[in-house]
Amino acid sequence: MIKVSVMYPNTPGGRFDHDYYRDKHMPLVKARMGDACKSYTVDKGLAGGAPGAPLTYVGMCHIFCDSIEAFQAGFGPHAQEIMADIPNYTDQTPVIQISEVVVGP
């Protein structure tokens, strides 16, 4: 299983609409990807790693798929539509990482 993490850095003055991200954007991603997306999570940043440190990421999602190929097959045909929705919730550029899930669900 793989996990695609999409993380939005906490940039001073940046805009991020958590409600839209949770209620509209991620359900759109799931609907378009269908069964290729086994599940997903949405995170809202609270704080950095040290006491009093600012949060590193304002928001993020983690999309779980059977393989990179499954992710690409599910996301690729809808990439333009999904990417076009980003300005509806943020003006930030995400950091993306694909990882192998070694321990987890």
C-alpha positions as a Markdown table, in Angstrom:
| # | Residue | x | y | z |
|---|---|---|---|---|
| 1 | Met | 0.0 | 0.0 | 0.0 |
| 2 | Ile | 1.1 | 3.5 | -0.7 |
| 3 | Lys | 0.3 | 6.9 | 0.8 |
| 4 | Val | 0.2 | 10.1 | -1.2 |
| 5 | Ser | 0.7 | 13.0 | 1.3 |
| 6 | Val | -0.2 | 16.5 | 0.1 |
| 7 | Met | 1.0 | 19.1 | 2.6 |
| 8 | Tyr | 0.4 | 22.8 | 2.6 |
| 9 | Pro | 3.2 | 24.8 | 4.3 |
| 10 | Asn | 2.2 | 27.4 | 6.9 |
| 11 | Thr | 3.1 | 30.5 | 5.0 |
| 12 | Pro | 2.6 | 33.9 | 6.7 |
| 13 | Gly | -0.4 | 35.7 | 5.1 |
| 14 | Gly | -1.4 | 32.5 | 3.2 |
| 15 | Arg | -5.0 | 31.5 | 2.8 |
| 16 | Phe | -6.4 | 28.1 | 3.5 |
| 17 | Asp | -10.1 | 27.3 | 3.9 |
| 18 | His | -10.2 | 24.1 | 6.0 |
| 19 | Asp | -14.0 | 23.7 | 5.6 |
| 20 | Tyr | -13.9 | 23.8 | 1.8 |
| 21 | Tyr | -10.9 | 21.4 | 1.8 |
| 22 | Arg | -12.6 | 18.9 | 4.1 |
| 23 | Asp | -16.2 | 19.2 | 2.7 |
| 24 | Lys | -15.7 | 19.9 | -1.0 |
| 25 | His | -12.2 | 19.3 | -2.3 |
| 26 | Met | -11.3 | 15.9 | -0.8 |
| 27 | Pro | -14.7 | 14.4 | -1.5 |
| 28 | Leu | -14.2 | 15.6 | -5.1 |
| 29 | Val | -10.8 | 13.8 | -5.2 |
| 30 | Lys | -12.4 | 10.6 | -3.8 |
| 31 | Ala | -15.3 | 10.7 | -6.2 |
| 32 | Arg | -13.1 | 11.1 | -9.2 |
| 33 | Met | -10.5 | 8.5 | -8.1 |
| 34 | Gly | -13.2 | 5.9 | -7.2 |
| 35 | Asp | -11.9 | 2.6 | -5.9 |
| 36 | Ala | -8.3 | 3.6 | -6.7 |
| 37 | Cys | -8.5 | 5.7 | -3.5 |
| 38 | Lys | -8.9 | 3.1 | -0.7 |
| 39 | Ser | -9.3 | 5.9 | 1.9 |
| 40 | Tyr | -8.0 | 9.3 | 2.8 |
| 41 | Thr | -7.4 | 11.5 | 5.9 |
| 42 | Val | -7.5 | 15.3 | 6.3 |
| 43 | Asp | -5.3 | 17.0 | 8.9 |
| 44 | Lys | -5.5 | 20.5 | 10.3 |
| 45 | Gly | -2.1 | 21.8 | 11.6 |
| 46 | Leu | -2.1 | 22.9 | 15.3 |
| 47 | Ala | 1.5 | 23.5 | 16.3 |
| 48 | Gly | 5.2 | 22.7 | 15.5 |
| 49 | Gly | 7.3 | 20.0 | 17.1 |
| 50 | Ala | 8.7 | 22.2 | 19.9 |
| 51 | Pro | 6.7 | 24.0 | 22.6 |
| 52 | Gly | 5.5 | 27.3 | 21.2 |
| 53 | Ala | 6.8 | 26.6 | 17.7 |
| 54 | Pro | 4.5 | 27.6 | 14.8 |
| 55 | Leu | 2.8 | 24.8 | 12.9 |
| 56 | Thr | 4.8 | 23.5 | 9.9 |
| 57 | Tyr | 1.8 | 22.7 | 7.7 |
| 58 | Val | -1.5 | 24.5 | 7.8 |
| 59 | Gly | -3.3 | 21.5 | 6.3 |
| 60 | Met | -2.7 | 18.2 | 4.6 |
| 61 | Cys | -4.3 | 15.0 | 3.3 |
| 62 | His | -3.1 | 11.5 | 2.9 |
| 63 | Ile | -4.5 | 9.4 | 0.1 |
| 64 | Phe | -4.2 | 5.6 | 0.5 |
| 65 | Cys | -3.9 | 3.4 | -2.7 |
| 66 | Asp | -2.8 | -0.1 | -3.5 |
| 67 | Ser | 0.1 | 1.1 | -5.6 |
| 68 | Ile | 1.6 | 4.1 | -7.4 |
| 69 | Glu | 0.1 | 2.8 | -10.6 |
| 70 | Ala | -3.3 | 2.6 | -9.0 |
| 71 | Phe | -3.0 | 6.2 | -7.8 |
| 72 | Gln | -1.8 | 7.4 | -11.2 |
| 73 | Ala | -4.7 | 5.5 | -13.0 |
| 74 | Gly | -7.3 | 7.0 | -10.6 |
| 75 | Phe | -5.9 | 10.6 | -10.4 |
| 76 | Gly | -4.4 | 11.1 | -13.8 |
| 77 | Pro | -7.6 | 11.3 | -15.9 |
| 78 | His | -9.0 | 13.9 | -13.4 |
| 79 | Ala | -5.8 | 15.8 | -12.6 |
| 80 | Gln | -6.8 | 18.9 | -14.5 |
| 81 | Glu | -10.2 | 19.2 | -12.7 |
| 82 | Ile | -8.8 | 18.4 | -9.3 |
| 83 | Met | -5.9 | 20.9 | -9.7 |
| 84 | Ala | -8.3 | 23.6 | -11.0 |
| 85 | Asp | -10.2 | 23.4 | -7.7 |
| 86 | Ile | -7.1 | 24.3 | -5.6 |
| 87 | Pro | -7.7 | 28.1 | -5.8 |
| 88 | Asn | -11.1 | 27.6 | -4.2 |
| 89 | Tyr | -9.4 | 26.8 | -0.8 |
| 90 | Thr | -5.8 | 28.0 | -0.9 |
| 91 | Asp | -3.2 | 30.2 | -2.5 |
| 92 | Gln | -0.4 | 27.9 | -1.2 |
| 93 | Thr | 1.7 | 25.5 | -3.2 |
| 94 | Pro | 1.6 | 22.0 | -1.7 |
| 95 | Val | 4.5 | 19.7 | -0.9 |
| 96 | Ile | 3.8 | 16.2 | -2.2 |
| 97 | Gln | 5.4 | 12.9 | -1.1 |
| 98 | Ile | 4.5 | 9.3 | -2.0 |
| 99 | Ser | 5.5 | 6.8 | 0.6 |
| 100 | Glu | 5.2 | 3.0 | 1.1 |
| 101 | Val | 3.1 | 2.2 | 4.1 |
| 102 | Val | 5.2 | -0.1 | 6.2 |
| 103 | Val | 3.0 | -0.2 | 9.3 |
| 104 | Gly | -0.6 | 0.9 | 9.3 |
| 105 | Pro | -4.1 | 0.1 | 8.3 |
